[in-house]
Amino acid sequence: GLWHAGIGAAEEAIAAWPENVKAAARKAQCCKELGFWDRGIEAVTTALKTEAAMKKTEESSKASVRPALLRLRTELLRGKERVSRMSREVEETKEKRSKAVQAARELAQTRSLRIGPSLFGTVPSLHDPYPFVDESGIMHTPVRLVFPGPRLVETAASVSEMSTVQQLFEMALGGPDGRLPWDERREYRKDSVVILY
């Protein structure tokens, strides 16, 4: 709210007095705080040009605001580059994930398996585990273990197609005494698990 209001107030001041370097600098600062990189860069560039023109036409005893404007422009350019780099990384991650999932689907089809949408009604994020094929051609898939009593879901991020159900149980229920730390009543045991796949 306040940063948006600051931009509006700065634009009003600039409209009333186009040579208002301070207002242009404030607009650029507000744009930086909101992530409006291009708009902020435009505002600080205008402020720099105006400040340079004013210095040529009048000898002022005021201290120059140029160093502060240059710092602000550097911060805006760095912010814009950081956001751009992060966007590229997200796109690269999406592409890598998409290729890995596609390779896993193709391999699953050759083995008469079908990888479909999640049954849990959630949209996977970029950080969720996903199916992939390793260098040896072995498919790995995430497996979700749902514990309805305590309403817990645990995810085994990478379960090899070579793993047995017994190994999965041992991993999930594999504390030193074969029980989950939160299962005080010992309701979740290897002999009481229902497998849905």
Solvent accessible surface area in square Angstrom, and as a share of the most:
residue,aa,sasa,rsa
1,G,84,0.80
2,L,157,0.78
3,W,112,0.39
4,H,99,0.44
5,A,63,0.49
6,G,22,0.22
7,I,7,0.03
8,G,31,0.29
9,A,61,0.47
10,A,6,0.05
11,E,66,0.30
12,E,128,0.57
13,A,36,0.28
14,I,41,0.21
15,A,85,0.66
16,A,90,0.70
17,W,130,0.45
18,P,86,0.54
19,E,78,0.35
20,N,28,0.14
21,V,18,0.10
22,K,134,0.57
23,A,5,0.04
24,A,6,0.05
25,A,24,0.19
26,R,145,0.53
27,K,32,0.14
28,A,0,0.00
29,Q,61,0.27
30,C,11,0.06
31,C,0,0.00
32,K,44,0.19
33,E,79,0.35
34,L,52,0.26
35,G,28,0.27
36,F,71,0.29
37,W,40,0.14
38,D,90,0.47
39,R,99,0.36
40,G,0,0.00
41,I,33,0.17
42,E,119,0.53
43,A,8,0.06
44,V,0,0.00
45,T,44,0.25
46,T,64,0.37
47,A,0,0.00
48,L,10,0.05
49,K,140,0.59
50,T,22,0.13
51,E,11,0.05
52,A,37,0.29
53,A,53,0.41
54,M,57,0.25
55,K,75,0.32
56,K,176,0.75
57,T,115,0.67
58,E,90,0.40
59,E,169,0.76
60,S,44,0.28
61,S,123,0.79
62,K,161,0.68
63,A,92,0.71
64,S,56,0.36
65,V,69,0.40
66,R,96,0.35
67,P,72,0.45
68,A,50,0.39
69,L,4,0.02
70,L,64,0.32
71,R,148,0.54
72,L,15,0.08
73,R,86,0.31
74,T,52,0.30
75,E,75,0.34
76,L,0,0.00
77,L,87,0.43
78,R,163,0.59
79,G,1,0.01
80,K,82,0.35
81,E,83,0.37
82,R,112,0.41
83,V,65,0.37
84,S,43,0.28
85,R,105,0.38
86,M,107,0.48
87,S,59,0.38
88,R,119,0.43
89,E,91,0.41
90,V,61,0.35
91,E,100,0.45
92,E,114,0.51
93,T,57,0.33
94,K,98,0.42
95,E,97,0.44
96,K,140,0.59
97,R,33,0.12
98,S,69,0.44
99,K,130,0.55
100,A,22,0.17
101,V,23,0.13
102,Q,89,0.39
103,A,43,0.33
104,A,0,0.00
105,R,96,0.35
106,E,92,0.41
107,L,35,0.17
108,A,0,0.00
109,Q,134,0.60
110,T,108,0.63
111,R,100,0.37
112,S,105,0.68
113,L,92,0.46
114,R,207,0.76
115,I,44,0.22
116,G,32,0.30
117,P,113,0.71
118,S,57,0.37
119,L,170,0.85
120,F,90,0.37
121,G,76,0.73
122,T,77,0.45
123,V,138,0.79
124,P,77,0.48
125,S,57,0.37
126,L,51,0.25
127,H,169,0.75
128,D,41,0.21
129,P,45,0.28
130,Y,53,0.20
131,P,17,0.11
132,F,68,0.28
133,V,46,0.27
134,D,35,0.18
135,E,176,0.79
136,S,90,0.58
137,G,28,0.27
138,I,47,0.24
139,M,7,0.03
140,H,28,0.12
141,T,39,0.23
142,P,39,0.24
143,V,38,0.22
144,R,78,0.28
145,L,31,0.15
146,V,75,0.43
147,F,14,0.06
148,P,97,0.61
149,G,56,0.54
150,P,57,0.36
151,R,214,0.78
152,L,66,0.33
153,V,82,0.47
154,E,68,0.31
155,T,62,0.36
156,A,11,0.08
157,A,58,0.45
158,S,59,0.38
159,V,23,0.13
160,S,25,0.16
161,E,63,0.28
162,M,136,0.61
163,S,43,0.27
164,T,74,0.43
165,V,76,0.44
166,Q,94,0.42
167,Q,98,0.44
168,L,28,0.14
169,F,27,0.11
170,E,80,0.36
171,M,111,0.50
172,A,16,0.12
173,L,4,0.02
174,G,47,0.45
175,G,28,0.27
176,P,151,0.95
177,D,85,0.44
178,G,27,0.26
179,R,65,0.24
180,L,9,0.04
181,P,123,0.77
182,W,83,0.29
183,D,6,0.03
184,E,147,0.66
185,R,189,0.69
186,R,99,0.36
187,E,78,0.35
188,Y,34,0.13
189,R,91,0.33
190,K,82,0.35
191,D,116,0.60
192,S,52,0.34
193,V,54,0.31
194,V,122,0.70
195,I,83,0.42
196,L,161,0.80
197,Y,244,0.93
